[in-house]
Amino acid sequence: MIKRTFLIVAFVFYHAVASSFFADSTSFQCKQLLKAGLAYQNEGKIEQALQSYFAALRLTGDTQKGWDAAMVSQRIAGLYEQYYRYEESLNYLKTTHRYFQVADSILPLAKLSNNVAWHFIKLHQIDSALRYAEQSIQSFRRLDNPPTMAYCIALESLGEIYSFKGKDDLAQATLKECLDLGLRTKNEVIVGFASYGLALNEFNHSRYATAKAYISRCVPIADRHATGALLADVYRLAFQIYDSSHQPTVAYRYLKVYQQLRDSLYTQDVEKKAAIVNANYEIQKKESELKVLAQNNAIQKLELDQQILMRNVGIGALASVVLISLLVYGRIQSKRRFEKQEYDRKKEELEQARIMQLSLLPQKSFQENGITIVGKMQTATEVGGDYFDYFKLDDHRVLIAFGDATGHGTTAGMIVTVTKVVIVNNLKQIRESNSLLPMVNAINEALIQTLAARGKGMSLQLAILDTAAQTVSITSCGMPYPLIYHSELKTFQVMELRQPPLGFLKQTLAKVHSIPFTSAHTLILVSDGILERFNAQKEEYGLDRLLLHLQNSLQSDNLSLTDLLENTFAQNDLFASGIANNDDMTCLCLRLTS
């Protein structure tokens, strides 16, 4: 009896020690995978980082280690958040949130609830954001001494959500509590984002005077501390407030800074989004390969079983295996056909969009009544955002349009379409009035009323060449400066026309400038895609290189405008040394014959 009892106790002790050792070993492996994943993430190796994190997640799933699973899920969520994949990030944050709720970890739960709310804001799911933001504040208030910065961040998030929901009193009270905490602790970062939240709430309720006061306090603090997209949001709100207050000059100053910040972030954002999409694709591809390998192993096992069964069952087993193989093969072939059809359909849609966009441009150069106009565009994607056009007004007048829509792709192509429609509809008016300003105002109004998304618009140059008066009248809204070459003096005139692009301000600041234009002059218009193209050494092509090239090319009296265009694009490609253009590149040249 004593011997049997001893054996039972020894057996239980052995299994307890073995289980503990296995659990500790799993936790150690999980930490090592997290460490490796973080190293890959810091090096920008997204695919390897995700693979390490998913391997750690599989370990925690096998052993039901709650804390380890929560930490791994939070790490995966953070990586997806870094690369703007908010839906995927949210799924893993919810896993961590459920564990913190069960464990009653108050401070981690408070911070995580606010992060979940912030993700719902990014996904425009305000009701869900409100629920988690209120839960975050409730958790913070359960603590005796909540960390000031984290608590204020949660307050500011909740205040913005109340503002979006139209709960003005709650938004004011929450955001002022945040501002008072910042002032009391003399923490200007807290003061800065609390002022931003209050400015946003005042703007949402059309109280522009107080909105200007809060945003004026926020901007200098943001300049010192905020980076990236957060600083861009501050300047965008400042622009919107002053634009709605009918102060176009101040609004345009903020708009210029916002556009510079947005453009500097654009390439980084695209690279990040491309990196995570590629990483997801590679991981899914490898998982698919593993599934195929597993299927092949299963088939091999079936074949082995078939050989055994053939001795007992014979032909029936062989027929079953062949049928299963045919079914699997049929499904694979069906999936491949569907994927190819989808690819062909999307490719055809892009091609149709490209053809439509190119149909908006002139199909040949203009050569009438001693006037020669040629243009060329090289798009960065299938559908470009640059635009050039010319319209005969009468025997001695021609209207020239030259523009660059925000960004490129299908959205920019739609903006170009709206612009051309307005120009065509206003040709009769411009023939009669010989004035560019009504057309500029009409395009600006059409873009504001048509485009629901802010931050989209059109940089545009319009010009009227009058051979009878020997003048060219030009207005330039947000485009690079027009260039005029005088063949007798061998010099360039750079027309420094600084006017904001169209579609952003309710009132345009456009002015028309008229200058002499004879057979000795050549007008050259270029888009910023030519000037801002980089080479492998990260050097920008720039205006100086362009002027030097044009100066050398125009020394020849026999050089046609078509040759000048081709030489200009060839010189730009030579400078880039194989680096593709990230923006549409367009050039237009105009000349009178003697």
TAVEN-V776902 format. One line per field, one symbol per residue. phi: phi as a letter, one per 40 degrees, with the letter a starting at -180 (. if undefined). psi: psi as a letter, one per 40 degrees, with the letter a starting at -180 (. if undefined). burial: + if it has 9 or more other ideal C-beta (glycine too) atoms within 8 Angstrom, else -. Layout:
# TAVEN-V776902
phi->???
psi->???
burial->???
This chain:
# TAVEN-V776902
phi->.ccccccccccccccccccccccccccccccccccccccccccgccccccccccccccccccbfcccccccccccccccccdbgccccdcdccccccccccccfcccdccccccccdccccccgbcccccccccccccccccccbccdcccccccccccccdcccgcccccccccccccccccccfbcccdcccccccccccccbgbcccccccccccdcccdcbcbfcccccccccccccccccfbcccdccccccccccccccdcccccccccccccdcccccccccccccccccccccccccccccdcbbgcccccccccccccccccccccccccccccccccccccccccccccccccacbaafgbbbbaabbccbcbcbcaaaabccacbbbcbbaaaccgahcccccccccccdccccbcccccccfbccdcdcccdccccccccccgbaacabbabcbcccfbbbbbbbgcdccbbbbcccfbbbcccbbbcccgbbcbcbcbbbbbcabccbbcbbbcccccbcbbccgcccgccccccccdcccccccccccccccccccccccccfgccccbcbaabbbabcc
psi->ddddddddddddddddddddddddddddddddddddddddddeegdddddddddddddddddefhdddddddddddddddddffgdddddddddddddddddefgdddddddddddddddddefgdddddddddddddddeeidgihdddddddddddddddddeegdddddddddddddddddefhdddddddddddddddddefgddddddddddddddddddiibddddddddddddddddefgddddddddddddddddddddddddddddddddddddddddddddddddddddddddddddddddddbddddddddddddddddddddddddddddddddddddddddddddeeiieiihgifehhhiiihhidadhieihiiihhdaeehhhhhhihihaiadddddddddddddddeedddddddfhdddddddddddddddhdhiehahhhhhihhhddefihhiihgeiihihhhhddefiihhhghgiiiiedidhifiihhhiihaeeihhhhiiedddehiadefhididddddddddddedhdehiddddddddddddddddfehiheiihiihihiii.
burial->---------------------++--++-++--++-+++-++----++++++++++++-++--+-++-++++++++++++++-++++-++++++++++-++-----++-+++++++++++++-+--+-++++++++++-++--+--+-++++++++++++++++----+--++-++++++-++----+++++++++++++++++----+-+++-++-+++-++--++---++++++++++++++++--+--++-+++++--++--++--+--++-++-+++-++-----------+---+--++-++--++------++--+--++--+---------------------++-++-++--+++--++----++++++++++--+++++++++-+---+++++++++++++-+++-+++++++++--++-+++----+++++++++-+++--+---+++++++++++++---+++++++++-+++++++----++++-+-+++++++--+++-++-+-+---+++++++++++++++-----+-+-+++-+++-++------+--++++++-++--++----+-++++++++++--
